[in-house]
């Protein structure tokens, strides 16, 4: 997954009620793509979402 795709996904998660009033995006500037993907996975799990499959893994 490209960095842009990961950041767009993170923005979607940021809009969820669980994260309103909290900033989960600023940390992305210092994370590698692999760490960013893990951060997104953890945020999705905390929000009660099933993590989306990585397009690379599905191919």
mmCIF file as Biopython writes it, N, C-alpha, C and O atoms, coordinates in Angstrom:
data_model
#
loop_
_atom_site.group_PDB
_atom_site.id
_atom_site.type_symbol
_atom_site.label_atom_id
_atom_site.label_alt_id
_atom_site.label_comp_id
_atom_site.label_asym_id
_atom_site.label_entity_id
_atom_site.label_seq_id
_atom_site.pdbx_PDB_ins_code
_atom_site.Cartn_x
_atom_site.Cartn_y
_atom_site.Cartn_z
_atom_site.occupancy
_atom_site.B_iso_or_equiv
_atom_site.auth_seq_id
_atom_site.auth_asym_id
_atom_site.pdbx_PDB_model_num
ATOM 1   N N  . UNK A ? 1  ? 0.855   -1.172  0.000  1.0 0.0 1  A 1 
ATOM 2   C CA . UNK A ? 1  ? 0.000   0.000   0.000  1.0 0.0 1  A 1 
ATOM 3   C C  . UNK A ? 1  ? 0.902   1.235   0.000  1.0 0.0 1  A 1 
ATOM 4   O O  . UNK A ? 1  ? 1.908   1.277   0.708  1.0 0.0 1  A 1 
ATOM 5   N N  . UNK A ? 2  ? 0.537   2.227   -0.789 1.0 0.0 2  A 1 
ATOM 6   C CA . UNK A ? 2  ? 1.362   3.434   -0.860 1.0 0.0 2  A 1 
ATOM 7   C C  . UNK A ? 2  ? 1.161   4.287   0.388  1.0 0.0 2  A 1 
ATOM 8   O O  . UNK A ? 2  ? 0.167   4.157   1.102  1.0 0.0 2  A 1 
ATOM 9   N N  . UNK A ? 3  ? 2.117   5.148   0.624  1.0 0.0 3  A 1 
ATOM 10  C CA . UNK A ? 3  ? 2.030   6.033   1.787  1.0 0.0 3  A 1 
ATOM 11  C C  . UNK A ? 3  ? 0.783   6.922   1.691  1.0 0.0 3  A 1 
ATOM 12  O O  . UNK A ? 3  ? 0.107   7.166   2.691  1.0 0.0 3  A 1 
ATOM 13  N N  . UNK A ? 4  ? 0.495   7.395   0.496  1.0 0.0 4  A 1 
ATOM 14  C CA . UNK A ? 4  ? -0.685  8.241   0.318  1.0 0.0 4  A 1 
ATOM 15  C C  . UNK A ? 4  ? -1.954  7.476   0.674  1.0 0.0 4  A 1 
ATOM 16  O O  . UNK A ? 4  ? -2.846  8.020   1.324  1.0 0.0 4  A 1 
ATOM 17  N N  . UNK A ? 5  ? -2.037  6.218   0.250  1.0 0.0 5  A 1 
ATOM 18  C CA . UNK A ? 5  ? -3.208  5.387   0.588  1.0 0.0 5  A 1 
ATOM 19  C C  . UNK A ? 5  ? -3.323  5.199   2.100  1.0 0.0 5  A 1 
ATOM 20  O O  . UNK A ? 5  ? -4.413  5.260   2.668  1.0 0.0 5  A 1 
ATOM 21  N N  . UNK A ? 6  ? -2.179  4.971   2.734  1.0 0.0 6  A 1 
ATOM 22  C CA . UNK A ? 6  ? -2.184  4.798   4.190  1.0 0.0 6  A 1 
ATOM 23  C C  . UNK A ? 6  ? -2.656  6.076   4.884  1.0 0.0 6  A 1 
ATOM 24  O O  . UNK A ? 6  ? -3.451  6.017   5.822  1.0 0.0 6  A 1 
ATOM 25  N N  . UNK A ? 7  ? -2.170  7.223   4.426  1.0 0.0 7  A 1 
ATOM 26  C CA . UNK A ? 7  ? -2.555  8.497   5.046  1.0 0.0 7  A 1 
ATOM 27  C C  . UNK A ? 7  ? -4.035  8.802   4.825  1.0 0.0 7  A 1 
ATOM 28  O O  . UNK A ? 7  ? -4.700  9.335   5.714  1.0 0.0 7  A 1 
ATOM 29  N N  . UNK A ? 8  ? -4.549  8.466   3.646  1.0 0.0 8  A 1 
ATOM 30  C CA . UNK A ? 8  ? -5.976  8.664   3.391  1.0 0.0 8  A 1 
ATOM 31  C C  . UNK A ? 8  ? -6.811  7.778   4.313  1.0 0.0 8  A 1 
ATOM 32  O O  . UNK A ? 8  ? -7.842  8.205   4.834  1.0 0.0 8  A 1 
ATOM 33  N N  . UNK A ? 9  ? -6.364  6.567   4.504  1.0 0.0 9  A 1 
ATOM 34  C CA . UNK A ? 9  ? -7.055  5.640   5.409  1.0 0.0 9  A 1 
ATOM 35  C C  . UNK A ? 9  ? -7.045  6.158   6.847  1.0 0.0 9  A 1 
ATOM 36  O O  . UNK A ? 9  ? -8.042  6.072   7.565  1.0 0.0 9  A 1 
ATOM 37  N N  . UNK A ? 10 ? -5.892  6.696   7.247  1.0 0.0 10 A 1 
ATOM 38  C CA . UNK A ? 10 ? -5.777  7.241   8.595  1.0 0.0 10 A 1 
ATOM 39  C C  . UNK A ? 10 ? -6.716  8.437   8.780  1.0 0.0 10 A 1 
ATOM 40  O O  . UNK A ? 10 ? -7.303  8.605   9.849  1.0 0.0 10 A 1 
ATOM 41  N N  . UNK A ? 11 ? -6.857  9.261   7.748  1.0 0.0 11 A 1 
ATOM 42  C CA . UNK A ? 11 ? -7.783  10.401  7.824  1.0 0.0 11 A 1 
ATOM 43  C C  . UNK A ? 11 ? -9.219  9.926   8.007  1.0 0.0 11 A 1 
ATOM 44  O O  . UNK A ? 11 ? -9.987  10.533  8.753  1.0 0.0 11 A 1 
ATOM 45  N N  . UNK A ? 12 ? -9.582  8.838   7.323  1.0 0.0 12 A 1 
ATOM 46  C CA . UNK A ? 12 ? -10.928 8.274   7.480  1.0 0.0 12 A 1 
ATOM 47  C C  . UNK A ? 12 ? -11.162 7.835   8.927  1.0 0.0 12 A 1 
ATOM 48  O O  . UNK A ? 12 ? -12.221 8.092   9.500  1.0 0.0 12 A 1 
ATOM 49  N N  . UNK A ? 13 ? -10.168 7.176   9.503  1.0 0.0 13 A 1 
ATOM 50  C CA . UNK A ? 13 ? -10.282 6.700   10.884 1.0 0.0 13 A 1 
ATOM 51  C C  . UNK A ? 13 ? -10.371 7.880   11.846 1.0 0.0 13 A 1 
ATOM 52  O O  . UNK A ? 13 ? -11.114 7.824   12.826 1.0 0.0 13 A 1 
ATOM 53  N N  . UNK A ? 14 ? -9.625  8.945   11.577 1.0 0.0 14 A 1 
ATOM 54  C CA . UNK A ? 14 ? -9.613  10.145  12.433 1.0 0.0 14 A 1 
ATOM 55  C C  . UNK A ? 14 ? -11.014 10.728  12.570 1.0 0.0 14 A 1 
ATOM 56  O O  . UNK A ? 14 ? -11.330 11.317  13.603 1.0 0.0 14 A 1 
ATOM 57  N N  . UNK A ? 15 ? -11.855 10.580  11.563 1.0 0.0 15 A 1 
ATOM 58  C CA . UNK A ? 15 ? -13.212 11.149  11.570 1.0 0.0 15 A 1 
ATOM 59  C C  . UNK A ? 15 ? -14.191 10.351  12.426 1.0 0.0 15 A 1 
ATOM 60  O O  . UNK A ? 15 ? -15.295 10.817  12.708 1.0 0.0 15 A 1 
ATOM 61  N N  . UNK A ? 16 ? -13.794 9.157   12.838 1.0 0.0 16 A 1 
ATOM 62  C CA . UNK A ? 16 ? -14.694 8.307   13.609 1.0 0.0 16 A 1 
ATOM 63  C C  . UNK A ? 16 ? -14.921 8.888   15.011 1.0 0.0 16 A 1 
ATOM 64  O O  . UNK A ? 16 ? -14.042 9.549   15.564 1.0 0.0 16 A 1 
ATOM 65  N N  . UNK A ? 17 ? -16.102 8.637   15.575 1.0 0.0 17 A 1 
ATOM 66  C CA . UNK A ? 17 ? -16.415 9.184   16.897 1.0 0.0 17 A 1 
ATOM 67  C C  . UNK A ? 17 ? -15.368 8.870   17.970 1.0 0.0 17 A 1 
ATOM 68  O O  . UNK A ? 17 ? -15.111 9.698   18.844 1.0 0.0 17 A 1 
ATOM 69  N N  . UNK A ? 18 ? -14.777 7.707   17.909 1.0 0.0 18 A 1 
ATOM 70  C CA . UNK A ? 18 ? -13.781 7.320   18.916 1.0 0.0 18 A 1 
ATOM 71  C C  . UNK A ? 18 ? -12.595 8.280   18.946 1.0 0.0 18 A 1 
ATOM 72  O O  . UNK A ? 18 ? -12.005 8.505   20.002 1.0 0.0 18 A 1 
ATOM 73  N N  . UNK A ? 19 ? -12.247 8.841   17.802 1.0 0.0 19 A 1 
ATOM 74  C CA . UNK A ? 19 ? -11.051 9.682   17.711 1.0 0.0 19 A 1 
ATOM 75  C C  . UNK A ? 19 ? -11.339 11.170  17.587 1.0 0.0 19 A 1 
ATOM 76  O O  . UNK A ? 19 ? -10.408 11.957  17.419 1.0 0.0 19 A 1 
ATOM 77  N N  . UNK A ? 20 ? -12.591 11.575  17.663 1.0 0.0 20 A 1 
ATOM 78  C CA . UNK A ? 20 ? -12.899 12.999  17.635 1.0 0.0 20 A 1 
ATOM 79  C C  . UNK A ? 20 ? -12.298 13.663  18.861 1.0 0.0 20 A 1 
ATOM 80  O O  . UNK A ? 20 ? -12.468 13.191  19.985 1.0 0.0 20 A 1 
ATOM 81  N N  . UNK A ? 21 ? -11.598 14.759  18.632 1.0 0.0 21 A 1 
ATOM 82  C CA . UNK A ? 21 ? -10.949 15.452  19.730 1.0 0.0 21 A 1 
ATOM 83  C C  . UNK A ? 21 ? -9.563  14.913  20.041 1.0 0.0 21 A 1 
ATOM 84  O O  . UNK A ? 21 ? -8.875  15.435  20.919 1.0 0.0 21 A 1 
ATOM 85  N N  . UNK A ? 22 ? -9.145  13.867  19.323 1.0 0.0 22 A 1 
ATOM 86  C CA . UNK A ? 22 ? -7.806  13.285  19.498 1.0 0.0 22 A 1 
ATOM 87  C C  . UNK A ? 22 ? -7.087  13.343  18.163 1.0 0.0 22 A 1 
ATOM 88  O O  . UNK A ? 22 ? -7.710  13.234  17.106 1.0 0.0 22 A 1 
ATOM 89  N N  . UNK A ? 23 ? -5.796  13.512  18.213 1.0 0.0 23 A 1 
ATOM 90  C CA . UNK A ? 23 ? -5.005  13.567  16.989 1.0 0.0 23 A 1 
ATOM 91  C C  . UNK A ? 23 ? -4.230  12.261  16.827 1.0 0.0 23 A 1 
ATOM 92  O O  . UNK A ? 23 ? -3.293  11.984  17.575 1.0 0.0 23 A 1 
ATOM 93  N N  . UNK A ? 24 ? -4.635  11.466  15.843 1.0 0.0 24 A 1 
ATOM 94  C CA . UNK A ? 24 ? -3.930  10.213  15.579 1.0 0.0 24 A 1 
ATOM 95  C C  . UNK A ? 24 ? -3.103  10.314  14.306 1.0 0.0 24 A 1 
ATOM 96  O O  . UNK A ? 24 ? -2.509  9.327   13.870 1.0 0.0 24 A 1 
ATOM 97  N N  . UNK A ? 25 ? -3.059  11.514  13.701 1.0 0.0 25 A 1 
ATOM 98  C CA . UNK A ? 25 ? -2.386  11.660  12.412 1.0 0.0 25 A 1 
ATOM 99  C C  . UNK A ? 25 ? -0.993  12.277  12.498 1.0 0.0 25 A 1 
ATOM 100 O O  . UNK A ? 25 ? -0.150  11.978  11.653 1.0 0.0 25 A 1 
ATOM 101 N N  . UNK A ? 26 ? -0.725  13.113  13.473 1.0 0.0 26 A 1 
ATOM 102 C CA . UNK A ? 26 ? 0.560   13.811  13.541 1.0 0.0 26 A 1 
ATOM 103 C C  . UNK A ? 26 ? 1.736   12.842  13.611 1.0 0.0 26 A 1 
ATOM 104 O O  . UNK A ? 26 ? 2.781   13.096  13.013 1.0 0.0 26 A 1 
ATOM 105 N N  . UNK A ? 27 ? 1.580   11.763  14.316 1.0 0.0 27 A 1 
ATOM 106 C CA . UNK A ? 27 ? 2.658   10.785  14.471 1.0 0.0 27 A 1 
ATOM 107 C C  . UNK A ? 27 ? 3.092   10.210  13.124 1.0 0.0 27 A 1 
ATOM 108 O O  . UNK A ? 27 ? 4.214   9.721   12.993 1.0 0.0 27 A 1 
ATOM 109 N N  . UNK A ? 28 ? 2.216   10.265  12.128 1.0 0.0 28 A 1 
ATOM 110 C CA . UNK A ? 28 ? 2.524   9.669   10.828 1.0 0.0 28 A 1 
ATOM 111 C C  . UNK A ? 28 ? 3.752   10.281  10.164 1.0 0.0 28 A 1 
ATOM 112 O O  . UNK A ? 28 ? 4.393   9.630   9.339  1.0 0.0 28 A 1 
ATOM 113 N N  . UNK A ? 29 ? 4.087   11.509  10.508 1.0 0.0 29 A 1 
ATOM 114 C CA . UNK A ? 29 ? 5.229   12.166  9.870  1.0 0.0 29 A 1 
ATOM 115 C C  . UNK A ? 29 ? 6.563   11.517  10.232 1.0 0.0 29 A 1 
ATOM 116 O O  . UNK A ? 29 ? 7.538   11.664  9.494  1.0 0.0 29 A 1 
ATOM 117 N N  . UNK A ? 30 ? 6.619   10.812  11.339 1.0 0.0 30 A 1 
ATOM 118 C CA . UNK A ? 30 ? 7.883   10.197  11.760 1.0 0.0 30 A 1 
ATOM 119 C C  . UNK A ? 30 ? 7.877   8.670   11.646 1.0 0.0 30 A 1 
ATOM 120 O O  . UNK A ? 30 ? 8.865   8.021   11.989 1.0 0.0 30 A 1 
ATOM 121 N N  . UNK A ? 31 ? 6.783   8.101   11.171 1.0 0.0 31 A 1 
ATOM 122 C CA . UNK A ? 31 ? 6.681   6.646   11.068 1.0 0.0 31 A 1 
ATOM 123 C C  . UNK A ? 31 ? 7.066   6.156   9.671  1.0 0.0 31 A 1 
ATOM 124 O O  . UNK A ? 31 ? 6.778   6.815   8.672  1.0 0.0 31 A 1 
ATOM 125 N N  . UNK A ? 32 ? 7.704   5.019   9.615  1.0 0.0 32 A 1 
ATOM 126 C CA . UNK A ? 32 ? 7.955   4.364   8.328  1.0 0.0 32 A 1 
ATOM 127 C C  . UNK A ? 32 ? 6.610   3.860   7.801  1.0 0.0 32 A 1 
ATOM 128 O O  . UNK A ? 32 ? 5.619   3.842   8.530  1.0 0.0 32 A 1 
ATOM 129 N N  . UNK A ? 33 ? 6.582   3.455   6.538  1.0 0.0 33 A 1 
ATOM 130 C CA . UNK A ? 33 ? 5.332   2.924   5.985  1.0 0.0 33 A 1 
ATOM 131 C C  . UNK A ? 33 ? 4.856   1.700   6.747  1.0 0.0 33 A 1 
ATOM 132 O O  . UNK A ? 33 ? 3.659   1.538   6.983  1.0 0.0 33 A 1 
ATOM 133 N N  . UNK A ? 34 ? 5.781   0.845   7.131  1.0 0.0 34 A 1 
ATOM 134 C CA . UNK A ? 34 ? 5.423   -0.366  7.879  1.0 0.0 34 A 1 
ATOM 135 C C  . UNK A ? 34 ? 4.846   -0.001  9.248  1.0 0.0 34 A 1 
ATOM 136 O O  . UNK A ? 34 ? 3.845   -0.576  9.675  1.0 0.0 34 A 1 
ATOM 137 N N  . UNK A ? 35 ? 5.471   0.947   9.927  1.0 0.0 35 A 1 
ATOM 138 C CA . UNK A ? 35 ? 4.981   1.377   11.239 1.0 0.0 35 A 1 
ATOM 139 C C  . UNK A ? 35 ? 3.647   2.106   11.105 1.0 0.0 35 A 1 
ATOM 140 O O  . UNK A ? 35 ? 2.776   1.975   11.965 1.0 0.0 35 A 1 
ATOM 141 N N  . UNK A ? 36 ? 3.485   2.869   10.033 1.0 0.0 36 A 1 
ATOM 142 C CA . UNK A ? 36 ? 2.225   3.571   9.799  1.0 0.0 36 A 1 
ATOM 143 C C  . UNK A ? 36 ? 1.095   2.569   9.567  1.0 0.0 36 A 1 
ATOM 144 O O  . UNK A ? 36 ? -0.009  2.748   10.081 1.0 0.0 36 A 1 
ATOM 145 N N  . UNK A ? 37 ? 1.365   1.529   8.804  1.0 0.0 37 A 1 
ATOM 146 C CA . UNK A ? 37 ? 0.360   0.488   8.571  1.0 0.0 37 A 1 
ATOM 147 C C  . UNK A ? 37 ? -0.043  -0.173  9.894  1.0 0.0 37 A 1 
ATOM 148 O O  . UNK A ? 37 ? -1.223  -0.450  10.110 1.0 0.0 37 A 1 
ATOM 149 N N  . UNK A ? 38 ? 0.917   -0.424  10.771 1.0 0.0 38 A 1 
ATOM 150 C CA . UNK A ? 38 ? 0.626   -1.018  12.083 1.0 0.0 38 A 1 
ATOM 151 C C  . UNK A ? 38 ? -0.191  -0.053  12.936 1.0 0.0 38 A 1 
ATOM 152 O O  . UNK A ? 38 ? -1.121  -0.473  13.625 1.0 0.0 38 A 1 
ATOM 153 N N  . UNK A ? 39 ? 0.148   1.236   12.899 1.0 0.0 39 A 1 
ATOM 154 C CA . UNK A ? 39 ? -0.593  2.258   13.645 1.0 0.0 39 A 1 
ATOM 155 C C  . UNK A ? 39 ? -2.052  2.274   13.191 1.0 0.0 39 A 1 
ATOM 156 O O  . UNK A ? 39 ? -2.964  2.346   14.015 1.0 0.0 39 A 1 
ATOM 157 N N  . UNK A ? 40 ? -2.264  2.205   11.889 1.0 0.0 40 A 1 
ATOM 158 C CA . UNK A ? 40 ? -3.626  2.181   11.349 1.0 0.0 40 A 1 
ATOM 159 C C  . UNK A ? 40 ? -4.366  0.930   11.809 1.0 0.0 40 A 1 
ATOM 160 O O  . UNK A ? 40 ? -5.535  0.993   12.191 1.0 0.0 40 A 1 
ATOM 161 N N  . UNK A ? 41 ? -3.681  -0.191  11.770 1.0 0.0 41 A 1 
ATOM 162 C CA . UNK A ? 41 ? -4.288  -1.451  12.213 1.0 0.0 41 A 1 
ATOM 163 C C  . UNK A ? 41 ? -4.733  -1.370  13.673 1.0 0.0 41 A 1 
ATOM 164 O O  . UNK A ? 41 ? -5.835  -1.798  14.012 1.0 0.0 41 A 1 
ATOM 165 N N  . UNK A ? 42 ? -3.888  -0.829  14.522 1.0 0.0 42 A 1 
ATOM 166 C CA . UNK A ? 42 ? -4.204  -0.705  15.947 1.0 0.0 42 A 1 
ATOM 167 C C  . UNK A ? 42 ? -5.372  0.260   16.153 1.0 0.0 42 A 1 
ATOM 168 O O  . UNK A ? 42 ? -6.262  -0.006  16.961 1.0 0.0 42 A 1 
ATOM 169 N N  . UNK A ? 43 ? -5.371  1.366   15.432 1.0 0.0 43 A 1 
ATOM 170 C CA . UNK A ? 43 ? -6.462  2.337   15.551 1.0 0.0 43 A 1 
ATOM 171 C C  . UNK A ? 43 ? -7.783  1.736   15.081 1.0 0.0 43 A 1 
ATOM 172 O O  . UNK A ? 43 ? -8.826  1.966   15.694 1.0 0.0 43 A 1 
ATOM 173 N N  . UNK A ? 44 ? -7.741  0.968   13.998 1.0 0.0 44 A 1 
ATOM 174 C CA . UNK A ? 44 ? -8.961  0.305   13.514 1.0 0.0 44 A 1 
ATOM 175 C C  . UNK A ? 44 ? -9.491  -0.687  14.547 1.0 0.0 44 A 1 
ATOM 176 O O  . UNK A ? 44 ? -10.694 -0.744  14.802 1.0 0.0 44 A 1 
ATOM 177 N N  . UNK A ? 45 ? -8.604  -1.452  15.129 1.0 0.0 45 A 1 
ATOM 178 C CA . UNK A ? 45 ? -9.036  -2.420  16.142 1.0 0.0 45 A 1 
ATOM 179 C C  . UNK A ? 45 ? -9.639  -1.708  17.342 1.0 0.0 45 A 1 
ATOM 180 O O  . UNK A ? 45 ? -10.655 -2.152  17.877 1.0 0.0 45 A 1 
ATOM 181 N N  . UNK A ? 46 ? -9.030  -0.614  17.768 1.0 0.0 46 A 1 
ATOM 182 C CA . UNK A ? 46 ? -9.542  0.136   18.921 1.0 0.0 46 A 1 
ATOM 183 C C  . UNK A ? 46 ? -10.903 0.757   18.619 1.0 0.0 46 A 1 
ATOM 184 O O  . UNK A ? 46 ? -11.724 0.930   19.520 1.0 0.0 46 A 1 
ATOM 185 N N  . UNK A ? 47 ? -11.141 1.093   17.349 1.0 0.0 47 A 1 
ATOM 186 C CA . UNK A ? 47 ? -12.424 1.676   16.955 1.0 0.0 47 A 1 
ATOM 187 C C  . UNK A ? 47 ? -13.478 0.606   16.689 1.0 0.0 47 A 1 
ATOM 188 O O  . UNK A ? 47 ? -14.629 0.919   16.387 1.0 0.0 47 A 1 
ATOM 189 N N  . UNK A ? 48 ? -13.074 -0.662  16.802 1.0 0.0 48 A 1 
ATOM 190 C CA . UNK A ? 48 ? -14.014 -1.753  16.594 1.0 0.0 48 A 1 
ATOM 191 C C  . UNK A ? 48 ? -14.203 -2.126  15.139 1.0 0.0 48 A 1 
ATOM 192 O O  . UNK A ? 48 ? -15.185 -2.779  14.787 1.0 0.0 48 A 1 
ATOM 193 N N  . UNK A ? 49 ? -13.271 -1.718  14.286 1.0 0.0 49 A 1 
ATOM 194 C CA . UNK A ? 49 ? -13.340 -2.061  12.868 1.0 0.0 49 A 1 
ATOM 195 C C  . UNK A ? 49 ? -12.497 -3.288  12.584 1.0 0.0 49 A 1 
ATOM 196 O O  . UNK A ? 49 ? -11.499 -3.545  13.258 1.0 0.0 49 A 1 
ATOM 197 N N  . UNK A ? 50 ? -12.903 -4.028  11.596 1.0 0.0 50 A 1 
ATOM 198 C CA . UNK A ? 50 ? -12.046 -5.111  11.117 1.0 0.0 50 A 1 
ATOM 199 C C  . UNK A ? 50 ? -10.995 -4.468  10.221 1.0 0.0 50 A 1 
ATOM 200 O O  . UNK A ? 50 ? -11.344 -3.723  9.306  1.0 0.0 50 A 1 
ATOM 201 N N  . UNK A ? 51 ? -9.730  -4.739  10.464 1.0 0.0 51 A 1 
ATOM 202 C CA . UNK A ? 51 ? -8.692  -4.140  9.613  1.0 0.0 51 A 1 
ATOM 203 C C  . UNK A ? 51 ? -8.910  -4.502  8.148  1.0 0.0 51 A 1 
ATOM 204 O O  . UNK A ? 51 ? -9.235  -5.642  7.818  1.0 0.0 51 A 1 
ATOM 205 N N  . UNK A ? 52 ? -8.726  -3.515  7.280  1.0 0.0 52 A 1 
ATOM 206 C CA . UNK A ? 52 ? -8.848  -3.760  5.845  1.0 0.0 52 A 1 
ATOM 207 C C  . UNK A ? 52 ? -7.630  -4.544  5.365  1.0 0.0 52 A 1 
ATOM 208 O O  . UNK A ? 52 ? -6.511  -4.308  5.820  1.0 0.0 52 A 1 
ATOM 209 N N  . UNK A ? 53 ? -7.852  -5.459  4.460  1.0 0.0 53 A 1 
ATOM 210 C CA . UNK A ? 53 ? -6.697  -6.201  3.936  1.0 0.0 53 A 1 
ATOM 211 C C  . UNK A ? 53 ? -5.812  -5.296  3.098  1.0 0.0 53 A 1 
ATOM 212 O O  . UNK A ? 53 ? -6.303  -4.424  2.380  1.0 0.0 53 A 1 
ATOM 213 N N  . UNK A ? 54 ? -4.524  -5.504  3.190  1.0 0.0 54 A 1 
ATOM 214 C CA . UNK A ? 54 ? -3.555  -4.781  2.397  1.0 0.0 54 A 1 
ATOM 215 C C  . UNK A ? 54 ? -3.690  -5.258  0.954  1.0 0.0 54 A 1 
ATOM 216 O O  . UNK A ? 54 ? -3.781  -6.461  0.709  1.0 0.0 54 A 1 
ATOM 217 N N  . UNK A ? 55 ? -3.704  -4.335  0.003  1.0 0.0 55 A 1 
ATOM 218 C CA . UNK A ? 55 ? -3.867  -4.721  -1.395 1.0 0.0 55 A 1 
ATOM 219 C C  . UNK A ? 55 ? -2.749  -5.637  -1.870 1.0 0.0 55 A 1 
ATOM 220 O O  . UNK A ? 55 ? -2.988  -6.511  -2.704 1.0 0.0 55 A 1 
ATOM 221 N N  . UNK A ? 56 ? -1.534  -5.458  -1.360 1.0 0.0 56 A 1 
ATOM 222 C CA . UNK A ? 56 ? -0.422  -6.321  -1.734 1.0 0.0 56 A 1 
ATOM 223 C C  . UNK A ? 56 ? -0.675  -7.756  -1.273 1.0 0.0 56 A 1 
ATOM 224 O O  . UNK A ? 56 ? -0.387  -8.709  -1.997 1.0 0.0 56 A 1 
ATOM 225 N N  . UNK A ? 57 ? -1.209  -7.899  -0.073 1.0 0.0 57 A 1 
ATOM 226 C CA . UNK A ? 57 ? -1.461  -9.227  0.485  1.0 0.0 57 A 1 
ATOM 227 C C  . UNK A ? 57 ? -2.570  -9.928  -0.290 1.0 0.0 57 A 1 
ATOM 228 O O  . UNK A ? 57 ? -2.561  -11.151 -0.426 1.0 0.0 57 A 1 
ATOM 229 N N  . UNK A ? 58 ? -3.520  -9.156  -0.796 1.0 0.0 58 A 1 
ATOM 230 C CA . UNK A ? 58 ? -4.635  -9.738  -1.531 1.0 0.0 58 A 1 
ATOM 231 C C  . UNK A ? 58 ? -4.231  -10.145 -2.940 1.0 0.0 58 A 1 
ATOM 232 O O  . UNK A ? 58 ? -4.881  -10.995 -3.549 1.0 0.0 58 A 1 
ATOM 233 N N  . UNK A ? 59 ? -3.170  -9.550  -3.464 1.0 0.0 59 A 1 
ATOM 234 C CA . UNK A ? 59 ? -2.741  -9.845  -4.847 1.0 0.0 59 A 1 
ATOM 235 C C  . UNK A ? 59 ? -1.939  -11.119 -4.933 1.0 0.0 59 A 1 
ATOM 236 O O  . UNK A ? 59 ? -1.507  -11.505 -6.020 1.0 0.0 59 A 1 
#
